[in-house]
Amino acid sequence: MDASTLRTAVTATGSHFFEASTMRFFGDKMSNYYVAKHPVTITKRDGSTATCWELRRRKPVKFDQQGSCYFDVQTYERVMPAPWNENI
């Protein structure tokens, strides 16, 4: 899986994640993204787990956004991971 293939699949779900206006707002470009070689299993906010593609940024963008984003390997819907610290 590469970033362009993931972009095509995610956009087909109706997501606005990769729209030009959204990326421009965050100061991001496709060249700043890469996908982890293998899917990862994460714990979602509701406590269940999901196998996801991890989309990573090469360098931080506007608003210091630098964390990974996760997309389900079957549905390509965005998955929100549980916070590391439950007291946040």
DSSP file (Angstrom, degrees, kcal/mol; ACC not computed):
  #  RESIDUE AA STRUCTURE BP1 BP2  ACC     N-H-->O    O-->H-N    N-H-->O    O-->H-N    TCO  KAPPA ALPHA  PHI   PSI    X-CA   Y-CA   Z-CA
    1    1 A M              0   0    0      0, 0.0     2,-0.3     0, 0.0    34,-0.2   0.000 360.0 360.0 360.0 133.3    0.0    0.0    0.0
    2    2 A D     >  -     0   0    0     32,-0.1     4,-2.4     1,-0.1     5,-0.2  -0.785 360.0-100.2-121.2 171.7    1.3    3.5   -0.8
    3    3 A A  H  > S+     0   0    0     -2,-0.3     4,-2.5     1,-0.2     5,-0.1   0.855 119.6  51.4 -61.6 -38.4   -0.1    6.9    0.0
    4    4 A S  H  > S+     0   0    0      2,-0.2     4,-2.1     1,-0.2    -1,-0.2   0.904 110.8  47.4 -67.2 -41.5   -1.6    7.4   -3.5
    5    5 A T  H  > S+     0   0    0      2,-0.2     4,-2.1     1,-0.2    -2,-0.2   0.910 113.4  48.8 -65.0 -42.5   -3.5    4.1   -3.4
    6    6 A L  H  X S+     0   0    0     -4,-2.4     4,-2.8     1,-0.2     5,-0.3   0.911 108.6  54.3 -62.9 -42.4   -4.7    4.8    0.1
    7    7 A R  H  X S+     0   0    0     -4,-2.5     4,-2.6     1,-0.2     5,-0.2   0.919 108.3  49.0 -57.4 -46.0   -5.8    8.3   -1.0
    8    8 A T  H  X S+     0   0    0     -4,-2.1     4,-1.5     1,-0.2    -1,-0.2   0.924 114.0  45.4 -61.1 -45.8   -7.9    6.8   -3.8
    9    9 A A  H  X S+     0   0    0     -4,-2.1     4,-0.5     2,-0.2    -2,-0.2   0.905 115.2  46.4 -66.2 -42.4   -9.6    4.3   -1.5
   10   10 A V  H ><>S+     0   0    0     -4,-2.8     3,-1.2     1,-0.2     5,-1.2   0.903 110.3  52.9 -68.6 -41.4  -10.3    6.8    1.2
   11   11 A T  H ><5S+     0   0    0     -4,-2.6     3,-1.7    -5,-0.3    -1,-0.2   0.847 100.7  62.5 -62.9 -33.8  -11.7    9.4   -1.2
   12   12 A A  H 3<5S+     0   0    0     -4,-1.5    -1,-0.3     1,-0.3    -2,-0.2   0.710  95.5  61.1 -64.5 -20.2  -14.1    6.8   -2.6
   13   13 A T  T <<5S-     0   0    0     -3,-1.2    -1,-0.3    -4,-0.5    -2,-0.2   0.555 121.8-105.8 -82.1  -7.5  -15.7    6.5    0.9
   14   14 A G  T < 5 +     0   0    0     -3,-1.7    -3,-0.2     1,-0.3    -2,-0.1   0.500  68.1 153.6  94.9   5.2  -16.7   10.2    0.7
   15   15 A S      < -     0   0    0     -5,-1.2    -1,-0.3     1,-0.1     3,-0.2  -0.363  40.9-152.4 -68.7 146.8  -14.0   11.4    3.2
   16   16 A H    >   +     0   0    0      1,-0.2     3,-1.4     2,-0.1     6,-0.2   0.333  68.1 106.6 -96.2   4.4  -12.8   14.9    2.9
   17   17 A F  T 3  S+     0   0    0      1,-0.3    -1,-0.2    -7,-0.1   -10,-0.0   0.871  86.0  33.9 -54.6 -44.8   -9.4   14.0    4.4
   18   18 A F  T 3  S+     0   0    0     -3,-0.2    -1,-0.3   -11,-0.1    -2,-0.1   0.295  85.7 129.3 -98.9   9.9   -7.4   14.2    1.1
   19   19 A E    <>  -     0   0    0     -3,-1.4     4,-2.6     1,-0.1     5,-0.3  -0.350  67.4-121.4 -64.4 146.7   -9.3   17.1   -0.5
   20   20 A A  H  > S+     0   0    0      1,-0.2     4,-2.6     2,-0.2     5,-0.2   0.884 112.0  51.6 -57.1 -41.6   -7.1   19.9   -1.7
   21   21 A S  H  > S+     0   0    0      2,-0.2     4,-2.0     1,-0.2    -1,-0.2   0.885 111.2  47.4 -66.3 -37.8   -8.8   22.5    0.5
   22   22 A T  H  > S+     0   0    0     -6,-0.2     4,-1.6     2,-0.2    -2,-0.2   0.934 114.5  45.8 -67.3 -46.2   -8.4   20.4    3.6
   23   23 A M  H  X>S+     0   0    0     -4,-2.6     5,-3.2     1,-0.2     4,-0.6   0.893 111.9  51.7 -65.5 -39.0   -4.7   19.7    2.9
   24   24 A R  H ><5S+     0   0    0     -4,-2.6     3,-0.9    -5,-0.3    -1,-0.2   0.903 105.2  56.5 -63.1 -41.1   -4.1   23.4    2.1
   25   25 A F  H 3<5S+     0   0    0     -4,-2.0    -1,-0.2     1,-0.3    -2,-0.2   0.895 113.5  39.7 -57.1 -41.9   -5.7   24.4    5.4
   26   26 A F  H 3<5S-     0   0    0     -4,-1.6    36,-1.5    -5,-0.1    -1,-0.3   0.463 113.8-117.6 -87.6  -1.6   -3.2   22.2    7.3
   27   27 A G  T <<5 +     0   0    0     -3,-0.9     2,-0.2    -4,-0.6    -3,-0.2   0.849  66.6 144.1  70.8  33.8   -0.3   23.2    5.0
   28   28 A D      < -     0   0    0     -5,-3.2     2,-0.3    -6,-0.1    -1,-0.2  -0.675  33.2-168.0-109.5 160.3    0.1   19.6    3.9
   29   29 A K    >   -     0   0    0     -2,-0.2     3,-1.7     1,-0.1     4,-0.2  -0.961  35.7-114.9-139.6 155.0    1.0   17.9    0.6
   30   30 A M  G >  S+     0   0    0     -2,-0.3     3,-1.9     1,-0.3   -27,-0.1   0.834 113.8  65.6 -59.7 -32.0    0.8   14.3   -0.6
   31   31 A S  G 3  S+     0   0    0      1,-0.3    -1,-0.3   -28,-0.0   -28,-0.0   0.671  93.4  62.0 -66.3 -14.1    4.6   14.2   -0.8
   32   32 A N  G <  S+     0   0    0     -3,-1.7    26,-2.9    26,-0.1    27,-0.3   0.525  95.3  80.5 -86.4  -6.7    4.7   14.6    3.0
   33   33 A Y  E <   +A   57   0A   0     -3,-1.9     2,-0.3    -4,-0.2    24,-0.2  -0.721  47.4 167.4-104.7 149.6    2.8   11.3    3.5
   34   34 A Y  E     -A   56   0A   0     22,-1.9    22,-3.2    -2,-0.3     2,-0.4  -0.969  27.6-127.1-149.4 158.8    3.9    7.7    3.5
   35   35 A V  E     -A   55   0A   0     -2,-0.3    20,-0.2    20,-0.2   -32,-0.1  -0.867  29.7-107.6-109.3 137.7    2.1    4.5    4.6
   36   36 A A        -     0   0    0     18,-2.4    18,-0.1    -2,-0.4     4,-0.1  -0.288  31.4-118.9 -58.0 147.6    3.6    1.9    7.0
   37   37 A K  S    S+     0   0    0     16,-0.1    -1,-0.1     1,-0.0    -2,-0.0   0.813  94.1  31.5 -62.5 -32.9    4.7   -1.3    5.2
   38   38 A H  S    S-     0   0    0     16,-0.0    16,-0.3    14,-0.0    -2,-0.1  -0.937  92.2-100.0-128.1 148.1    2.3   -3.5    7.2
   39   39 A P        -     0   0    0      0, 0.0     2,-0.3     0, 0.0    14,-0.2  -0.283  37.7-145.0 -61.4 152.3   -1.1   -2.9    8.8
   40   40 A V  E     -B   52   0A   0     12,-3.0    12,-3.5    -4,-0.1     2,-0.6  -0.867   7.5-129.0-118.8 153.6   -1.2   -2.2   12.5
   41   41 A T  E     +B   51   0A   0     -2,-0.3     2,-0.3    10,-0.2    10,-0.2  -0.912  33.4 179.9-103.1 124.5   -3.7   -3.2   15.1
   42   42 A I  E     -B   50   0A   0      8,-2.7     8,-2.2    -2,-0.6     2,-0.5  -0.847  30.5-117.5-122.5 159.3   -4.9   -0.3   17.3
   43   43 A T  E     -B   49   0A   0     -2,-0.3    39,-2.8     6,-0.2     6,-0.2  -0.858  33.8-142.1 -94.0 125.7   -7.3    0.1   20.2
   44   44 A K  B >   -E   81   0B   0      4,-3.5     3,-2.0    -2,-0.5    38,-0.1  -0.306  27.8 -99.2 -82.7 170.0  -10.1    2.5   19.3
   45   45 A R  T 3  S+     0   0    0     35,-1.3    -1,-0.1     1,-0.3    -2,-0.0   0.768 123.0  57.2 -61.7 -26.4  -11.7    5.0   21.6
   46   46 A D  T 3  S-     0   0    0      2,-0.1    -1,-0.3    36,-0.0     3,-0.1   0.447 121.1-106.6 -85.3   1.5  -14.6    2.6   22.4
   47   47 A G  S <  S+     0   0    0     -3,-2.0    -2,-0.1     1,-0.4     2,-0.1   0.236  83.8 116.3  95.4 -13.1  -12.1    0.0   23.6
   48   48 A S        -     0   0    0     -5,-0.1    -4,-3.5     1,-0.1    -1,-0.4  -0.329  61.4-120.8 -80.6 170.3  -12.4   -2.3   20.5
   49   49 A T  E     -B   43   0A   0     -6,-0.2     2,-0.3    -3,-0.1    -6,-0.2  -0.790  24.1-172.1-112.9 157.8   -9.5   -3.1   18.2
   50   50 A A  E     -B   42   0A   0     -8,-2.2    -8,-2.7    -2,-0.3     2,-0.6  -0.995  24.6-127.8-146.4 144.9   -9.1   -2.5   14.5
   51   51 A T  E     +B   41   0A   0     -2,-0.3    22,-2.1   -10,-0.2    23,-0.3  -0.852  45.1 172.2 -93.4 125.5   -6.5   -3.4   11.9
   52   52 A C  E     -BC  40  72A   0    -12,-3.5   -12,-3.0    -2,-0.6     2,-0.5  -0.900  40.9-115.1-137.2 156.3   -5.5   -0.3   10.0
   53   53 A W  E     - C   0  71A   0     18,-3.2    18,-2.0    -2,-0.3     2,-0.7  -0.810  36.6-137.6 -84.4 133.6   -3.2    1.3    7.5
   54   54 A E  E     - C   0  70A   0     -2,-0.5   -18,-2.4   -16,-0.3     2,-0.6  -0.858  12.3-159.1 -99.2 115.6   -1.0    3.9    9.3
   55   55 A L  E     -AC  35  69A   0     14,-3.3    14,-2.3    -2,-0.7     2,-0.3  -0.846  16.8-168.8 -94.4 120.7   -0.6    7.1    7.4
   56   56 A R  E     -A   34   0A   0    -22,-3.2   -22,-1.9    -2,-0.6     2,-0.4  -0.786  17.1-132.6-113.5 153.3    2.5    8.9    8.6
   57   57 A R  E     -A   33   0A   0      9,-0.5   -24,-0.2    -2,-0.3   -25,-0.1  -0.838   5.7-147.9-101.8 142.0    3.9   12.4    8.0
   58   58 A R  S    S+     0   0    0    -26,-2.9    -1,-0.1    -2,-0.4   -25,-0.1   0.856  84.3   4.6 -74.4 -36.0    7.5   12.9    7.1
   59   59 A K  S    S-     0   0    0    -27,-0.3    -1,-0.2     6,-0.1     6,-0.0  -0.983  90.7 -87.0-146.8 155.9    7.6   16.3    8.8
   60   60 A P        -     0   0    0      0, 0.0     6,-0.2     0, 0.0     2,-0.2  -0.198  41.1-161.8 -62.8 153.6    5.2   18.4   11.0
   61   61 A V  B >>  -F   65   0C   0      4,-2.0     3,-1.2     1,-0.3     4,-0.5  -0.495  43.2 -32.8-120.3-168.0    2.7   20.8    9.3
   62   62 A K  G >4 S+     0   0    0    -36,-1.5     3,-1.3     1,-0.3    -1,-0.3  -0.089 129.1  22.5 -49.9 147.3    0.6   23.8   10.4
   63   63 A F  G 34 S-     0   0    0      1,-0.2    -1,-0.3    -3,-0.1     3,-0.1   0.690 128.2 -80.4  63.8  20.8   -0.6   23.6   14.0
   64   64 A D  G <4 S+     0   0    0     -3,-1.2     2,-0.5     1,-0.2    -1,-0.2   0.781  74.8 171.5  58.1  31.6    2.3   21.2   14.7
   65   65 A Q  B <<  +F   61   0C   0     -3,-1.3    -4,-2.0    -4,-0.5    -1,-0.2  -0.607  18.9 135.0 -71.2 118.9    0.3   18.3   13.3
   66   66 A Q        +     0   0    0     -2,-0.5    -9,-0.5    -6,-0.2    -1,-0.2   0.407  30.9 111.2-144.0  -4.4    2.7   15.4   13.1
   67   67 A G        -     0   0    0      1,-0.1     2,-0.1   -11,-0.1   -10,-0.0  -0.203  69.3 -97.4 -73.3 166.5    0.9   12.3   14.4
   68   68 A S        -     0   0    0    -12,-0.1     2,-0.3   -11,-0.0   -12,-0.2  -0.418  27.2-144.4 -79.0 156.9   -0.2    9.3   12.4
   69   69 A C  E     -C   55   0A   0    -14,-2.3   -14,-3.3    -2,-0.1     2,-0.4  -0.932  13.4-144.8-119.3 148.7   -3.7    8.8   11.0
   70   70 A Y  E     -CD  54  79A   0      9,-0.6     9,-2.8    -2,-0.3     2,-0.4  -0.933  12.8-172.4-122.3 138.3   -5.3    5.4   10.8
   71   71 A F  E     -CD  53  78A   0    -18,-2.0   -18,-3.2    -2,-0.4     7,-0.2  -0.997  33.9-108.2-131.0 129.6   -7.7    3.9    8.1
   72   72 A D  E  >  -C   52   0A   0      5,-2.6     4,-1.6    -2,-0.4   -20,-0.3  -0.251  22.9-134.8 -55.9 136.1   -9.4    0.6    8.4
   73   73 A V  T  4 S+     0   0    0    -22,-2.1    -1,-0.1     1,-0.2   -21,-0.1   0.723 100.6  34.9 -69.7 -20.9   -7.9   -2.0    6.0
   74   74 A Q  T  4 S+     0   0    0    -23,-0.3    -1,-0.2     3,-0.1   -22,-0.1   0.852 131.9  23.1 -99.1 -43.8  -11.4   -3.2    4.8
   75   75 A T  T  4 S-     0   0    0      2,-0.1    -2,-0.2   -62,-0.0     3,-0.1   0.660  85.9-138.2 -99.6 -18.1  -13.6   -0.1    4.8
   76   76 A Y     <  +     0   0    0     -4,-1.6     2,-0.2     1,-0.3   -63,-0.1   0.650  52.8 145.7  62.9  18.3  -10.9    2.6    4.5
   77   77 A E        -     0   0    0      1,-0.1    -5,-2.6    -6,-0.0    -1,-0.3  -0.569  59.3 -99.7 -77.4 148.8  -12.9    4.7    7.1
   78   78 A R  E     -D   71   0A   0     -7,-0.2     2,-0.5    -2,-0.2    -7,-0.3  -0.502  36.4-152.9 -71.2 138.5  -10.8    6.8    9.4
   79   79 A V  E     -D   70   0A   0     -9,-2.8    -9,-0.6    -2,-0.2   -29,-0.0  -0.956   4.0-145.6-116.5 129.2  -10.3    5.2   12.8
   80   80 A M        -     0   0    0     -2,-0.5   -35,-1.3   -11,-0.1   -11,-0.1  -0.844  19.7-139.1 -96.3 119.6   -9.6    7.3   15.9
   81   81 A P  B     -E   44   0B   0      0, 0.0   -37,-0.3     0, 0.0   -36,-0.1  -0.349  25.8 -97.0 -74.9 157.2   -7.2    5.6   18.4
   82   82 A A        -     0   0    0    -39,-2.8   -39,-0.1     1,-0.1   -37,-0.1  -0.434  49.5 -98.9 -66.3 145.4   -7.7    5.7   22.1
   83   83 A P        -     0   0    0      0, 0.0     3,-0.1     0, 0.0    -1,-0.1  -0.335  22.6-127.8 -65.6 150.9   -5.7    8.4   23.8
   84   84 A W  S    S+     0   0    0      1,-0.2     2,-0.6    -3,-0.1    -2,-0.1   0.881 100.8  41.7 -65.4 -37.3   -2.5    7.3   25.4
   85   85 A N    >   -     0   0    0      1,-0.1     3,-1.6     2,-0.0    -1,-0.2  -0.945  68.9-159.3-117.3 114.1   -3.5    8.9   28.7
   86   86 A E  T 3  S+     0   0    0     -2,-0.6    -1,-0.1     1,-0.3    -2,-0.1   0.648  88.8  67.9 -65.9 -14.6   -7.1    8.5   29.8
   87   87 A N  T 3         0   0    0      1,-0.2    -1,-0.3    -3,-0.0    -3,-0.0   0.404 360.0 360.0 -87.0   3.5   -6.7   11.6   32.1
   88   88 A I    <         0   0    0     -3,-1.6    -1,-0.2     0, 0.0    -2,-0.1   0.497 360.0 360.0 -75.3 360.0   -6.4   14.0   29.2
